[in-house]
């Protein structure tokens, strides 16, 4: 076991004990705010925020690496790691400065420890442990996807249990949130995530060369072009039609799309890397197929939860979060699904759907 891992384990044990002791001491006495610094470096966003246990965001800062990775055609882990290293000090300092809180005033430091890119996670973890050791603060390890799932409770009063759908570039998960760290997994992607698939299709279509998509990430470019495309011009059959579970699959759909692109390139007499005349129609059809697949699997999860009394039919709630939840076409489809089945539909605002330090700080703030 390396020194970082040993330090982490010790900080986790000491931090959890210290936090629980502080909660116990406050029981029955006048309660003061507990301030938590959250640090997020799981992928390509460097985020930090100070949040109190009532959910008030006192200060936050974020550095996005999107433009660098768009030019590279995808996220390169070593590049992401270096950019985290270059920016984490400034981002944390900015969040603390806006909040007016100093490190000694913090009750704990919460940091994403999984899942994510190992090289990116290492930067946030090492920086956090340095602060923990220097200021003798409790360290709180946070699961990235659990944080996404509970972000909505920062904005809305949502009682457990509720159905949560997490859509991102790295994950696609259906689960029932039964408590702050208590989740019943119903389904997940058996191959790649929807955000990853949309990014790969965008790269195959060379959308960064499209005049309307300059500086856009792949998924955002697909969504933009789809607005003026005709989805009826191409039909992509949603995956797993005959599988009676709640899992997802996007790799096969990507293969179908790639075959259609190759065929269209032959018909138009162009090479890979050139822009197809029907690119907007393909974008619309791809986005529609992804949305239909996600909606169909989510509908199965709804039926399962109601049939097995996991959720009450009187006050069932569907929460959707993660970066792909910012896609308005997919979001509207899920909204319609929820309305049709008498589920309340909740989704964090777009800025909290993507990776950020607020959700990391807030996750542990919900333990009261």
N, C-alpha and C positions, 0 to 999 in steps of 0.2 A: 504494500500500500504506500503510495507516494505521500510527500509531506502535505500537499494541498488537500488530498483526500482525508488524511488524519486530522488536519486542522478543521476541515469541514465537519467531520463527525463529532469532534469535541465541541465545536461552536453550536451545532444543532442540539446536542444534549444539554449543554449549559444554557443555550438560548431558550429552549422550550421550557426548561425548569424555571428560569428567571421570569419568563412571561407568565407562567401559571401562578408563580408566587405573587406577582404583582396583582393579578386578577383576584387572588384569594384575599390579599390584604385589603383590597378596596371594597370587598363585600361588606355591605352594611354601613360603609362610611361614605362621606362625600366623595364623589368620583371626579377625577380630572381627566382631561383628554390624553389619550395615548397617541403619540405621533409616530408614524412609520414611514421610513424611506424605502421606496420600491425601486429596484433596478432591473431592467430588462435588456438582455443582449442575446436572445435565443437564435436570431437569424440575421437580418440586415438592418434593423432599427435599434439605435441606442436610446433607451428611454429611462427617465428617472422622474419620480414624483414623491411629494410628501402629502400623506393623507391621514386624517385622524380617524378614530374608530367609529365616528358618527357618519363617516362617508364624505366629509368636507375635503375637497382638494385644495390644499393651501398653496401649492406650487408644482409646476411640472415643466419638463423640457424634453425635446425629442430631436434626434438627428437621424434623418432618413438617407439611406445610401442608394436609393432607387436609381438616380441618374447614372451613377457609376455602373451599376449592374445592367441597366438597360443597354448601355453602349457595349457592354461585354457579351450581351446575349443571354445572360443568366447569372445567378449568384455563384461567385467563385469563393469557396470558404476561406482561403488564405487572405484574399483581398478583404472580405468582410471582417475577418479578425483584425487586420491591421487598421481598418477604419474605426472599429470599435476602440482599439487602443488609443488612437489619435483623438477620439472625441469624448470618451467616457468621463474624464476629469471635468471638462467644460460643461457637459450635460448635467452631471450631478451638482456641480457648483451653481449652475443656473437655477436648477429646481430648488435647491436650498435657499438661494438668494431671493427668489420670488416669494417663497413661503415665509421668509423672515425667521427661519428656524436654523439653529446651529446643530451640528452633530451631537454634542453633549446633551441636547434637549430631547433627542429621539428616544423612544421606548424600545425600538428594535429596527433592524435592517432586514428587509425581505428581498430575496433575489431569485430569479428564475434559475432552476438547476436542471430541469428536463421538461419535455423533450426539446430538441433543437439541434443546431449544428454544434458539434463538440468544440470546435475552435472558437466559435462566437461565445458559447456559454462560459468557456474558460476565462474570458476577459472579464465578464461581469462578476463571476464567482471570485476571482482573485482580487479584484478591486474591493469587493464587499468584505472579504475576509481581512483585508488590510485595515479597513475602517473598523471592523468588529474587534480586531486585536488591539488596535491603537486606542480606541475609546471604550473598550470593554462593554460592548453592546450585545444583546441577544441577536443571534442570526436565525432567520426564518427561511428555510428552503421552500420554494413555491413551484408547483406543477403548472406549467404554462397553459395547458388546455383547461385545467380546472379554473384558472384565473379568468380565461375567456368566458367560461360557462357562467361565472358568477358576476361578471361585470354589470349585467343588467340590474342587479340589486343595488347598484350605486345610484341608478336613475329612477327605478320603480320599486315599490314595495311588493315583492314577490315572495309568497310563502312556499316552503318546501312541502311536497315534492312538485317538480315540474319537468316537462320534457324539454331537452336541450339538443339542438342541432349545431354542431361546430363545423364550419366550412372555412378552409384556409388553403394556403399553398402546400402545406405539409400534412394536413389531416382532414378527414371527413368522418365525423363521429356522431352517432345518435345514442343518447344516454338519458337516464332519469336522474336528476339531481335530487338526492334524498336528504342531503345535509351539506355543510360547508366542504367537507372532504369525503363525502359519501355518495358514490355514483354507481348506478346500475347500468352497465354497458349493454346496449341493445343491438348495435351494429356499427361497422366501420368499413372503410375502404379495404378491399383485399389486395389492392395493388397501389395505384398512385392517387393523389388527392386532386380535387377538381381545379384548384388554383394552379397546380403543377401542369395539369393537362391543358388548361387554357393558355398558359404561358408557352408551352411547347408548340401548340397549334399556331399561336401568334408568331413564333420564331420561324416555323415552317412556311408561313405565309409572308415572311419578311415584312411584318407590319411596321417595324421601326423605320423602314424606308418610305412608308406611306405618308403623304403630305399632311394628312389629318391626324396622324398619330405620333408626331414628334415628341419625344420625351415621355411617352406613356409606357407604363408597364404592360406586359402582354395581355393580362386579363382585362385591364382597363381599355386597351385598344380594341379588343374583341367587342366589349360592351358598347363602345362608341360607334364603331362601324355597323354593328347590328341594328342600331336605331334606324338606319336608312336602308337596310337590306331586306330582302324577301326570303323568309325562312322556308317558304313553300317550294323554292327552286331546288332544294336539296333535302333528302330525307335520311336521317340517321336514326336507326332503331335503338331505343334505350336499352341498356344492358340488363341482365339478370331478370328478364321477364318471367321466367318460370321457376325462380328460386324463392322459396317461401321463408324468407328471413328478412332482416333489415340491413343487410350489408350493401355496400356500394362497389362499383367497379368502373374505372374510367380508362384503363389501358386499351381495352378492346375498342371502345368508342374512338379513341385517338387514332388507332390503326385504320378504322373505317374512314375517318376524316382524311388521313394521309393518302389513302388510296384514291379518294375523290379528288384531292388536290393534284395528284400525279396525272390523273385522267384529264382534268381540265387544262393542265399545262400542255399535255400532248395535243389537245383539241385547239388550243390557242397558239401553239407553236412557240412557246417560251421556255426558258430554262429556270431551274430552281434558283430563287433569289430575285426573280422579277415579279412584279405585282400582277396578279390575275385581274381581269376586268370584272369578274364576278365575286371579288373578294368580300364585298359587303354581304352578299347573299350567303356565302359560306359562313361568315361570322355569325349571322343571324341564325342559321340552321344549327351550328354548333352550340351556341348559347341556349337555344331552345331545347336541344337534346339533353344538355347537362341539367337544365332546369326541370324538365319532365322526369328524368331519372331521380333527381333529388326529391322531388315532390312525391313520386310514387313510393319510394322507400320510407319517407317520413309518414306518409299515410298509413302504411303497414304498421309502423311503430305506434301511431295514435290508436289504431284499432286494437293492437295487442295490449296496450296500457289500460284501455277502458274495459276490454273483455276480462282482463285478469285483475281488475280493481286496483291496479298500481296507481292510477290516477282517478279522481272522482269526475264523473261526467258533468257534475254541476259547476266545477270551477277549475277545469283543466287549462293549463297554460303551455304554449309552445314558445320557447326562447331560441332565437337564432343569433349566433355570434361568429366572429372570425372574419378575416379579411375578405373572403368571397361573399360574405353576407352584405357587403357594401354594394354588390351588384344589384341594381334596382329592378331588373327584369326577374331575377331569381327571387328577390325579396317580395315582389308583388305577387308572384305565383304562390309563395308560401303563405302570404297574407290571405289570399283567396282560399287556400286549403284550410287554414285555421278557421276562417269565418264560416265556411261551409260545414265544418264539423264541430262548431260551437266551442272552439278553443280560443282563449285569449292569445293574442299574438304580440310578442314584445321583442324588440331588437335595439341594442345600443346605438347611439348615433355613430355615423361612419368613422369619426376620429377615434372612437373607443372600440371599434370592431377590429381595427388593425392593431399591431403590437404597440404597447405603450407601458410606461412605468406606473400609471394610475392603477391599472388592474392588478399589478403585482402587490402594491402597497395595500390596496383595498381587500385583497383576498384574506390576508391574516386579520385585518381589522374587523372582519365579521365574526371572529371568535370572541364572544362576550360572556 
